[in-house]
Amino acid sequence: MPKRHNPPRLFESIRLRELEIPHRLWVAAMCQYSAVDGVPQPWHLAHLGSFAIGRAGLIVTEATAVNPEGRITIDDAGIWTDEQAAKWAEVVDFVHTQGVQIAMQIAHAGRKASTRPPYRGRGYHEIAEGGWETVGPSALAYGELPPPRALSRDEITGVVQDFADAARRAVEAGFDAIEIHGAHGYLQHQFLSALSNHRTDEYGGDAQARARLTRETVAAVRAVMPEGMPLFIRLSATDWVEGGWTVQDTIALVPELVALGVDFVSVSSAGNDHRQEIPVGPGYQLPLARAVREATGVPVGAAGLITDSRQAETALVDGSADVIFAARQFLREPGFALRAAAELGGVLEWPRQYRMARFEGSIP
């Protein structure tokens, strides 16, 4: 067990631009496959609202598509219309009533779009059944999915504008931060990796050229955000495949993105090639986060089978990360942060409606 701090490192605040976040145990983005035509439903309010009641430090929405073709599945949420943004605003308003902050993750799935959600068996969602043609940097398939159509230069410009428009809507809906999804084999990651990007124009070639889309996206999104609002990016630090994107590539890219307005990096890995060999285990991505943090000095978040308060505290104390993301553990236990505070001696105020259920040792 780590040496006891007062307060524990996990329950120290962190400031990003003008946003003061009360503690460092955050909810990672998790797809819910529950939207209708991209519009969030009551499920989203209940789902994300439960984490606010449970006093998570900050909540990140599911991967929210910037255009219809950018959805992973037909059931994914979006923010390409004002109707979608208005429904997201209702979620934001409730989260804020609990004194909790929430970030919008904006995304485009690229060649991994138009798939069936897990409860429908995964695989490609055929066009005849309501799916759509997918796009990517090159006409290279992911696994058994059909090859995408390579985006034209004009279409790439359109995608960048879609990210900016999505960010603008998220700002207007009241979100506290924006996160660009550049990980897990989705469009931004597809451009970054030589495994999926075989272009010969200015968006392909060496790592610098392959990162052009991500740099343009960051600049466009930052331009529509208030100065005091932080911008996050989620990156897969490595493809876990020989010849693919590497930790050193990530370390080289991050300072460029910071210069364009990124304030925080959520470090993940993999998702871009079915041949990936991931050394899965508790905290398996912490060494990646630590490498990026130590090399760049940029605040980072880490995720990956972090399910215990002491495990999370140790990762912060030993310098592996500045923030801990949890996903499945918050699904199992929306009050994970409240329990962690009780176990570590942190201070979190319980909702008045739930105070009769406080854990022994909770403060107050």
Secondary structure, DSSP 8 states (H G I E B T S, - for coil): -----SS-GGGS-EEETTEEES-SEEE--------BTTB--HHHHHHHHHHHHTT-SEEE---EESSGGG-SSTT--B-SSHHHHHHHHHHHHHHHHTT-EEEEEEE--GGG-SB--GGGT-SB--GGGT----EESSS---TTS---EE--HHHHHHHHHHHHHHHHHHHHTT-SEEEEEE-TTSHHHHHH-TTT----STTSSSHHHHTHHHHHHHHHHHHTS-TTS-EEEEEES--SSTTS--HHHHHHHHHHHHHTT--EEEEE---S-TT-----STTTTHHHHHHHHHHH---EEE-SS---HHHHHHHHHTTS-SEEEESHHHHH-TTHHHHHHHHHT-B----GGGGGG--TT-B-
